[in-house]
Amino acid sequence: MATVKAVSAKVILDSRKEKTISVSVKTSSGDFSASAPMGKSRGKHEAKPYRDTIEKDIETLKKFSDYFSKEKLEKFDDLRRIEDIVDGHVGGNTTFALESAILKAMAKEQKKQVWQLINPDAKKFPRFVGNCIGGGKHSPNGKKPDFQEFLLVPETDNPEKGFKTMKDAKEHAGEILRREDENFKRKRNDENAWETSLMDKQVFDVLDELKIPFGTDVASSTFYTRKKYVYANPIFKRTDEEQYSYVANMIKNFNLFYVEDPFDEDDFKNFAKLHKEFPNSLIVGDDLTTTNYKRLKQAIKEKSINALIVKPNQIGKLSEVKRVVQLAKDNEVKMVFSHRSGETEENILADLAFGFGADFMKCGITGKEREVKIKRMIEIWKSLAK
């Protein structure tokens, strides 16, 4: 049984060299820390990362430090008591980092892995979803694709095999880009994906050559303004109907396996129409659902999606993540546990994905902050293969 003796927090820099939070807890089993990632492309329905500012959240945790010492924490569901203490006083990032550090302490106390606190009988390994070529908000200004991510989804649940497949394919994509894009400089964006000046369709042509299931995160809310989808490469404004036709044609022409946020974050109806037309593709909600129970319930009611992104810090509370996961499972909505664009070397995402029985884990392909999550999943795989 873990007892929290003290809590502290500090500012660290994420993979974009921007501020995020790291929380440390002192317990009877030692000191444990965890950090939260920070998204750039954030849905308007997400939990706020900090109540006011990161610095104020750090001060608040310091003031609350003594409150935690009364709690005896043994099971995953005991985290609810921690949430009750901090609720309304700190933001989602802070709560997530605090709970993650406490989970690590509980696991050590019981000589378990973190995932075993969620489900000791977990067996299913998620398929990787890796960001190969980037555009949108995750890439620097200048000529670039409008869609935010161009993703590879290797057809294996063996994490070692999946990792190798993604890395080799990404390198191959780099060679194709060098041939097809005269501006290609082997530069990488926020998520360590290749930067390119090609337009969306041309990037799909590149991925098509790799012979691996692939897809995209359109992140369409980031360029939806005054009821129009405002494209920059080439310059074009699309109405809701035109956006639907454009996305539908892409799915048909390229047999897209995975399509995330193809419409604005409140457009449940067009999501539903696309899902009905393409039941064999993953129509994935992220900004639409924001790891939020009520939003997911509405998406299920309207038959908007057959998959959703789960970003633990997007909702903040791990008890809410559990509720969202259960609702998804009860309604056969596939779960994609996901990193954020501003990442840290925290690897707990792999334990959460495995413990909760995720169908997919979206974690990038290369870069130390991405690879640490993949390597943790491989570690879990190897520990169970013994």
Kinemage of the C-alpha trace (Angstrom):
@kinemage 1
@onewidth
@group {chain A} dominant
@subgroup {mainchain}
@vectorlist {calphas} color= white
{ca met a 1} P 0.000 0.000 0.000
{ca ala a 2} L 1.560 3.286 -1.154
{ca thr a 3} L 1.460 6.340 1.069
{ca val a 4} L 2.344 9.693 -0.470
{ca lys a 5} L 4.617 11.600 1.898
{ca ala a 6} L 5.315 14.638 -0.291
{ca val a 7} L 4.539 16.024 -3.739
{ca ser a 8} L 6.531 18.500 -5.800
{ca ala a 9} L 6.536 19.643 -9.418
{ca lys a 10} L 8.753 21.525 -11.830
{ca val a 11} L 8.792 22.905 -15.353
{ca ile a 12} L 10.606 20.832 -17.972
{ca leu a 13} L 10.875 21.265 -21.752
{ca asp a 14} L 9.062 18.997 -24.174
{ca ser a 15} L 10.298 17.808 -27.582
{ca arg a 16} L 9.358 21.197 -29.084
{ca lys a 17} L 11.438 22.925 -26.382
{ca glu a 18} L 8.248 24.303 -24.870
{ca lys a 19} L 7.220 24.197 -21.215
{ca thr a 20} L 5.410 21.251 -19.679
{ca ile a 21} L 5.148 19.771 -16.182
{ca ser a 22} L 6.952 17.010 -14.315
{ca val a 23} L 5.511 15.837 -10.969
{ca ser a 24} L 7.438 13.920 -8.291
{ca val a 25} L 5.995 11.993 -5.366
{ca lys a 26} L 7.870 10.762 -2.323
{ca thr a 27} L 6.409 7.525 -0.965
{ca ser a 28} L 7.234 4.699 1.391
{ca ser a 29} L 8.746 2.866 -1.618
{ca gly a 30} L 10.945 5.734 -2.831
{ca asp a 31} L 10.687 8.711 -5.172
{ca phe a 32} L 8.758 8.537 -8.438
{ca ser a 33} L 8.175 11.096 -11.152
{ca ala a 34} L 6.139 11.425 -14.333
{ca ser a 35} L 5.662 14.144 -16.923
{ca ala a 36} L 2.817 15.225 -19.175
{ca pro a 37} L 3.031 15.884 -22.904
{ca met a 38} L 1.600 19.042 -24.481
{ca gly a 39} L -0.525 19.154 -27.626
{ca lys a 40} L -0.311 21.955 -30.158
{ca ser a 41} L -3.410 21.036 -32.159
{ca arg a 42} L -5.899 20.970 -29.275
{ca gly a 43} L -9.643 20.495 -29.565
{ca lys a 44} L -11.818 23.165 -27.968
{ca his a 45} L -13.542 20.507 -25.838
{ca glu a 46} L -10.301 19.333 -24.180
{ca ala a 47} L -9.591 19.806 -20.487
{ca lys a 48} L -7.402 22.844 -19.855
{ca pro a 49} L -3.770 21.704 -19.394
{ca tyr a 50} L -3.327 24.042 -16.379
{ca arg a 51} L -5.913 25.831 -14.272
{ca asp a 52} L -4.342 29.224 -15.001
{ca thr a 53} L -0.644 28.750 -15.653
{ca ile a 54} L 1.857 25.940 -15.227
{ca glu a 55} L 3.594 27.901 -12.441
{ca lys a 56} L 0.339 28.313 -10.478
{ca asp a 57} L -0.373 24.583 -10.753
{ca ile a 58} L 3.098 23.878 -9.341
{ca glu a 59} L 2.414 26.222 -6.393
{ca thr a 60} L -0.985 24.582 -5.793
{ca leu a 61} L 0.521 21.069 -5.667
{ca lys a 62} L 3.051 22.298 -3.115
{ca lys a 63} L 0.245 23.685 -0.931
{ca phe a 64} L -1.714 20.440 -1.260
{ca ser a 65} L 1.258 18.193 -0.497
{ca asp a 66} L 0.104 17.352 3.045
{ca tyr a 67} L -3.411 16.409 1.916
{ca phe a 68} L -2.151 13.377 0.015
{ca ser a 69} L -0.394 11.840 3.028
{ca lys a 70} L -3.705 10.724 4.520
{ca glu a 71} L -4.461 8.535 1.500
{ca lys a 72} L -3.616 4.842 1.403
{ca leu a 73} L -3.377 3.896 -2.256
{ca glu a 74} L -3.491 0.305 -3.414
{ca lys a 75} L -5.693 -0.099 -6.502
{ca phe a 76} L -6.060 1.825 -9.761
{ca asp a 77} L -9.513 3.008 -8.660
{ca asp a 78} L -7.979 4.605 -5.544
{ca leu a 79} L -6.743 7.374 -7.862
{ca arg a 80} L -10.273 8.802 -7.620
{ca arg a 81} L -9.393 10.041 -4.144
{ca ile a 82} L -6.389 11.947 -5.523
{ca glu a 83} L -8.613 13.456 -8.236
{ca asp a 84} L -11.138 14.573 -5.611
{ca ile a 85} L -8.398 16.480 -3.775
{ca val a 86} L -7.063 18.353 -6.832
{ca asp a 87} L -10.295 18.684 -8.810
{ca gly a 88} L -10.851 22.283 -9.917
{ca his a 89} L -7.510 23.391 -8.469
{ca val a 90} L -5.118 22.206 -11.215
{ca gly a 91} L -5.392 21.378 -14.934
{ca gly a 92} L -5.410 18.133 -16.906
{ca asn a 93} L -1.665 17.958 -17.518
{ca thr a 94} L -0.878 18.329 -13.829
{ca thr a 95} L -3.468 15.753 -12.744
{ca phe a 96} L -2.238 13.265 -15.356
{ca ala a 97} L 1.439 13.636 -14.330
{ca leu a 98} L 0.553 13.357 -10.626
{ca glu a 99} L -1.555 10.222 -11.102
{ca ser a 100} L 1.078 8.643 -13.355
{ca ala a 101} L 3.773 9.150 -10.705
{ca ile a 102} L 1.474 7.621 -8.060
{ca leu a 103} L 0.729 4.615 -10.320
{ca lys a 104} L 4.472 3.988 -10.619
{ca ala a 105} L 4.777 4.111 -6.804
{ca met a 106} L 1.849 1.699 -6.348
{ca ala a 107} L 3.334 -0.720 -8.885
{ca lys a 108} L 6.755 -0.679 -7.195
{ca glu a 109} L 5.187 -1.212 -3.759
{ca gln a 110} L 3.388 -4.318 -5.069
{ca lys a 111} L 6.279 -5.554 -7.243
{ca lys a 112} L 4.092 -5.217 -10.335
{ca gln a 113} L 4.214 -3.454 -13.682
{ca val a 114} L 1.988 -0.381 -14.058
{ca trp a 115} L -0.239 -2.147 -16.632
{ca gln a 116} L -0.949 -4.927 -14.107
{ca leu a 117} L -2.687 -2.406 -11.831
{ca ile a 118} L -5.176 -1.814 -14.666
{ca asn a 119} L -5.620 -5.394 -15.836
{ca pro a 120} L -3.299 -8.159 -14.591
{ca asp a 121} L -4.662 -10.467 -17.325
{ca ala a 122} L -3.978 -8.102 -20.253
{ca lys a 123} L -2.808 -9.987 -23.336
{ca lys a 124} L -3.685 -7.937 -26.408
{ca phe a 125} L -0.922 -5.880 -28.013
{ca pro a 126} L -1.942 -2.799 -30.008
{ca arg a 127} L -0.880 -2.174 -33.593
{ca phe a 128} L 1.348 0.875 -34.007
{ca val a 129} L 0.223 3.996 -35.846
{ca gly a 130} L 3.304 5.993 -36.882
{ca asn a 131} L 3.527 9.535 -38.244
{ca cys a 132} L 5.703 9.252 -41.361
{ca ile a 133} L 5.199 12.548 -43.226
{ca gly a 134} L 3.878 15.738 -41.677
{ca gly a 135} L 1.970 18.892 -42.561
{ca gly a 136} L -0.546 21.260 -40.995
{ca lys a 137} L 0.119 22.793 -37.586
{ca his a 138} L 2.902 20.345 -36.742
{ca ser a 139} L 5.131 21.598 -39.557
{ca pro a 140} L 6.859 24.975 -39.981
{ca asn a 141} L 5.307 27.730 -42.080
{ca gly a 142} L 5.824 27.615 -45.815
{ca lys a 143} L 4.585 25.273 -48.510
{ca lys a 144} L 3.433 21.996 -46.948
{ca pro a 145} L 0.502 19.554 -47.015
{ca asp a 146} L -2.701 20.822 -45.389
{ca phe a 147} L -3.405 17.506 -43.677
{ca gln a 148} L -1.486 17.264 -40.401
{ca glu a 149} L -0.212 13.677 -40.383
{ca phe a 150} L 0.356 10.912 -42.915
{ca leu a 151} L 0.360 7.674 -40.988
{ca leu a 152} L 1.634 4.121 -41.363
{ca val a 153} L -0.233 1.264 -39.669
{ca pro a 154} L 1.820 -1.955 -39.974
{ca glu a 155} L -0.291 -5.104 -40.063
{ca thr a 156} L 1.178 -6.722 -36.963
{ca asp a 157} L 0.620 -6.660 -33.211
{ca asn a 158} L 4.224 -7.736 -32.604
{ca pro a 159} L 5.736 -4.421 -31.406
{ca glu a 160} L 9.296 -5.360 -32.380
{ca lys a 161} L 8.217 -6.237 -35.909
{ca gly a 162} L 5.925 -3.198 -36.143
{ca phe a 163} L 8.715 -0.832 -35.065
{ca lys a 164} L 11.156 -2.204 -37.638
{ca thr a 165} L 8.519 -2.068 -40.390
{ca met a 166} L 7.739 1.604 -39.624
{ca lys a 167} L 11.394 2.656 -39.403
{ca asp a 168} L 12.332 0.947 -42.680
{ca ala a 169} L 9.258 2.339 -44.429
{ca lys a 170} L 9.926 5.858 -43.164
{ca glu a 171} L 13.479 5.682 -44.527
{ca his a 172} L 12.096 4.447 -47.855
{ca ala a 173} L 9.567 7.337 -47.835
{ca gly a 174} L 12.498 9.731 -47.376
{ca glu a 175} L 14.135 8.343 -50.522
{ca ile a 176} L 10.899 8.756 -52.500
{ca leu a 177} L 10.477 12.325 -51.209
{ca arg a 178} L 14.005 13.155 -52.326
{ca arg a 179} L 13.000 12.023 -55.815
{ca glu a 180} L 9.547 13.662 -55.906
{ca asp a 181} L 10.050 16.878 -53.915
{ca glu a 182} L 12.810 19.214 -55.118
{ca asn a 183} L 12.535 21.138 -51.812
{ca phe a 184} L 13.040 18.053 -49.619
{ca lys a 185} L 15.924 18.566 -47.153
{ca arg a 186} L 15.469 15.524 -44.851
{ca lys a 187} L 14.140 17.853 -42.149
{ca arg a 188} L 11.710 16.640 -39.489
{ca asn a 189} L 8.731 18.397 -37.930
{ca asp a 190} L 7.299 18.536 -34.371
{ca glu a 191} L 6.583 14.794 -34.323
{ca asn a 192} L 9.814 13.822 -36.073
{ca ala a 193} L 7.915 13.165 -39.323
{ca trp a 194} L 9.418 14.181 -42.678
{ca glu a 195} L 8.747 17.750 -43.799
{ca thr a 196} L 7.695 18.141 -47.423
{ca ser a 197} L 6.322 20.794 -49.766
{ca leu a 198} L 4.120 18.261 -51.605
{ca met a 199} L 0.322 18.544 -51.456
{ca asp a 200} L -1.912 15.980 -49.744
{ca lys a 201} L -2.600 13.795 -52.793
{ca gln a 202} L 1.101 13.658 -53.723
{ca val a 203} L 1.976 12.510 -50.195
{ca phe a 204} L -0.575 9.685 -50.459
{ca asp a 205} L 1.153 8.676 -53.723
{ca val a 206} L 4.399 8.378 -51.739
{ca leu a 207} L 2.790 6.244 -48.993
{ca asp a 208} L 1.128 4.066 -51.616
{ca glu a 209} L 4.577 2.947 -52.783
{ca leu a 210} L 5.403 1.592 -49.311
{ca lys a 211} L 2.845 -1.242 -49.502
{ca ile a 212} L 1.759 -0.853 -45.845
{ca pro a 213} L -1.774 0.099 -44.644
{ca phe a 214} L -1.808 3.876 -44.235
{ca gly a 215} L -3.991 6.840 -43.438
{ca thr a 216} L -4.093 10.414 -42.248
{ca asp a 217} L -4.950 12.816 -39.453
{ca val a 218} L -6.652 15.622 -41.373
{ca ala a 219} L -6.960 17.781 -38.194
{ca ser a 220} L -9.543 19.717 -40.175
{ca ser a 221} L -10.648 21.954 -37.276
{ca thr a 222} L -7.263 23.669 -37.540
{ca phe a 223} L -8.145 25.080 -40.974
{ca tyr a 224} L -11.948 25.373 -40.684
{ca thr a 225} L -12.875 29.065 -40.674
{ca arg a 226} L -16.273 30.712 -41.229
{ca lys a 227} L -17.861 27.456 -42.379
{ca lys a 228} L -15.161 26.816 -44.972
{ca tyr a 229} L -12.135 24.510 -45.044
{ca val a 230} L -9.363 26.896 -46.054
{ca tyr a 231} L -6.583 25.040 -47.888
{ca ala a 232} L -3.191 26.612 -48.580
{ca asn a 233} L -1.547 23.987 -50.836
{ca pro a 234} L -3.038 24.695 -53.337
{ca ile a 235} L -5.118 27.686 -52.187
{ca phe a 236} L -8.749 26.615 -52.132
{ca lys a 237} L -11.832 27.005 -49.949
{ca arg a 238} L -14.117 24.002 -49.582
{ca thr a 239} L -17.673 23.990 -48.258
{ca asp a 240} L -18.803 21.164 -45.946
{ca glu a 241} L -20.140 19.250 -48.969
{ca glu a 242} L -16.938 19.764 -50.951
{ca gln a 243} L -14.843 18.652 -47.977
{ca tyr a 244} L -16.925 15.490 -47.752
{ca ser a 245} L -16.410 14.716 -51.471
{ca tyr a 246} L -12.684 15.472 -51.227
{ca val a 247} L -12.134 13.148 -48.256
{ca ala a 248} L -14.372 10.417 -49.716
{ca asn a 249} L -12.416 10.503 -52.986
{ca met a 250} L -9.123 10.199 -51.089
{ca ile a 251} L -10.432 7.119 -49.242
{ca lys a 252} L -11.606 5.547 -52.521
{ca asn a 253} L -8.538 6.383 -54.572
{ca phe a 254} L -5.967 5.349 -51.982
{ca asn a 255} L -7.898 2.739 -50.006
{ca leu a 256} L -7.167 4.686 -46.809
{ca phe a 257} L -7.260 2.436 -43.768
{ca tyr a 258} L -7.255 5.235 -41.174
{ca val a 259} L -8.925 8.700 -41.340
{ca glu a 260} L -8.796 10.942 -38.259
{ca asp a 261} L -10.756 14.200 -37.807
{ca pro a 262} L -11.764 14.612 -41.470
{ca phe a 263} L -14.364 17.250 -40.495
{ca asp a 264} L -14.714 20.053 -37.982
{ca glu a 265} L -14.805 19.062 -34.313
{ca asp a 266} L -18.585 19.591 -33.972
{ca asp a 267} L -19.667 18.013 -37.269
{ca phe a 268} L -20.987 14.676 -35.962
{ca lys a 269} L -23.235 14.328 -39.031
{ca asn a 270} L -20.550 14.305 -41.731
{ca phe a 271} L -18.477 11.898 -39.620
{ca ala a 272} L -21.538 9.609 -39.495
{ca lys a 273} L -22.103 9.883 -43.254
{ca leu a 274} L -18.457 8.968 -43.933
{ca his a 275} L -18.573 6.093 -41.445
{ca lys a 276} L -21.669 4.722 -43.179
{ca glu a 277} L -20.097 4.999 -46.648
{ca phe a 278} L -16.746 3.488 -45.595
{ca pro a 279} L -17.445 0.921 -42.836
{ca asn a 280} L -14.143 -0.869 -43.546
{ca ser a 281} L -11.985 2.197 -42.910
{ca leu a 282} L -11.259 3.484 -39.416
{ca ile a 283} L -13.121 6.778 -39.048
{ca val a 284} L -11.394 8.194 -35.989
{ca gly a 285} L -12.515 10.960 -33.627
{ca asp a 286} L -9.974 13.083 -31.759
{ca asp a 287} L -10.985 16.764 -31.668
{ca leu a 288} L -14.517 15.396 -32.101
{ca thr a 289} L -14.376 13.291 -28.924
{ca thr a 290} L -11.430 14.661 -26.844
{ca thr a 291} L -11.296 11.550 -24.588
{ca asn a 292} L -14.562 12.883 -23.158
{ca tyr a 293} L -17.341 10.514 -22.023
{ca lys a 294} L -20.218 12.797 -23.093
{ca arg a 295} L -18.661 13.537 -26.496
{ca leu a 296} L -18.034 9.840 -27.119
{ca lys a 297} L -21.618 9.032 -26.082
{ca gln a 298} L -22.912 11.512 -28.648
{ca ala a 299} L -20.587 10.120 -31.349
{ca ile a 300} L -21.868 6.597 -30.604
{ca lys a 301} L -25.495 7.727 -30.639
{ca glu a 302} L -25.021 9.414 -34.027
{ca lys a 303} L -22.860 6.533 -35.366
{ca ser a 304} L -20.153 9.083 -36.180
{ca ile a 305} L -17.047 6.933 -35.626
{ca asn a 306} L -15.766 3.395 -35.274
{ca ala a 307} L -12.520 4.446 -33.535
{ca leu a 308} L -11.398 7.160 -31.135
{ca ile a 309} L -8.163 8.690 -29.959
{ca val a 310} L -7.469 8.313 -26.243
{ca lys a 311} L -5.058 10.962 -24.942
{ca pro a 312} L -4.944 10.650 -21.154
{ca asn a 313} L -3.903 14.276 -20.545
{ca gln a 314} L -6.686 15.475 -22.861
{ca ile a 315} L -9.231 14.681 -20.152
{ca gly a 316} L -6.689 14.752 -17.283
{ca lys a 317} L -8.242 12.228 -14.918
{ca leu a 318} L -7.293 8.573 -15.341
{ca ser a 319} L -10.647 7.524 -13.829
{ca glu a 320} L -12.295 9.314 -16.766
{ca val a 321} L -9.972 7.518 -19.178
{ca lys a 322} L -11.243 4.251 -17.678
{ca arg a 323} L -14.887 5.324 -18.179
{ca val a 324} L -14.231 6.334 -21.784
{ca val a 325} L -12.434 3.035 -22.445
{ca gln a 326} L -15.352 1.017 -21.041
{ca leu a 327} L -17.883 2.952 -23.120
{ca ala a 328} L -15.774 2.391 -26.253
{ca lys a 329} L -15.471 -1.344 -25.550
{ca asp a 330} L -19.194 -1.718 -24.822
{ca asn a 331} L -19.964 -0.164 -28.215
{ca glu a 332} L -17.186 -1.832 -30.238
{ca val a 333} L -15.407 1.462 -30.904
{ca lys a 334} L -11.710 0.793 -31.435
{ca met a 335} L -9.245 2.653 -29.194
{ca val a 336} L -6.108 4.443 -30.362
{ca phe a 337} L -3.991 5.472 -27.344
{ca ser a 338} L -1.970 8.453 -28.509
{ca his a 339} L 1.061 10.625 -27.835
{ca arg a 340} L 0.964 14.428 -28.329
{ca ser a 341} L 3.026 16.666 -30.598
{ca gly a 342} L 5.033 18.078 -27.668
{ca glu a 343} L 6.322 14.905 -26.050
{ca thr a 344} L 8.588 13.989 -23.138
{ca glu a 345} L 10.615 10.884 -22.346
{ca glu a 346} L 7.723 9.569 -20.252
{ca asn a 347} L 6.824 5.995 -21.299
{ca ile a 348} L 3.690 5.288 -19.227
{ca leu a 349} L 1.512 5.583 -22.353
{ca ala a 350} L 2.592 2.040 -23.311
{ca asp a 351} L 1.460 0.606 -19.943
{ca leu a 352} L -1.863 2.434 -20.172
{ca ala a 353} L -2.436 1.291 -23.766
{ca phe a 354} L -1.613 -2.328 -22.961
{ca gly a 355} L -3.459 -2.398 -19.627
{ca phe a 356} L -6.622 -0.881 -21.095
{ca gly a 357} L -6.560 -3.187 -24.123
{ca ala a 358} L -5.993 -0.558 -26.826
{ca asp a 359} L -6.392 -1.693 -30.429
{ca phe a 360} L -3.746 0.777 -31.635
{ca met a 361} L -1.005 2.961 -30.149
{ca lys a 362} L -0.131 6.145 -32.003
{ca cys a 363} L 3.348 7.127 -30.934
{ca gly a 364} L 5.344 8.449 -33.882
{ca ile a 365} L 8.173 6.452 -35.443
{ca thr a 366} L 11.516 8.045 -34.560
{ca gly a 367} L 12.917 10.535 -32.045
{ca lys a 368} L 13.810 9.640 -28.456
{ca glu a 369} L 10.514 10.922 -26.972
{ca arg a 370} L 8.532 8.703 -29.386
{ca glu a 371} L 10.820 5.680 -29.331
{ca val a 372} L 10.789 5.425 -25.526
{ca lys a 373} L 7.065 4.506 -25.681
{ca ile a 374} L 7.616 1.960 -28.450
{ca lys a 375} L 10.552 0.424 -26.579
{ca arg a 376} L 8.452 0.153 -23.418
{ca met a 377} L 5.806 -1.764 -25.394
{ca ile a 378} L 8.532 -4.081 -26.740
{ca glu a 379} L 9.744 -4.561 -23.129
{ca ile a 380} L 6.220 -5.619 -22.061
{ca trp a 381} L 6.054 -7.984 -25.056
{ca lys a 382} L 9.353 -9.617 -24.156
{ca ser a 383} L 8.436 -9.961 -20.472
{ca leu a 384} L 5.295 -11.896 -21.426
{ca ala a 385} L 7.033 -14.014 -24.076
{ca lys a 386} L 9.358 -15.562 -21.481
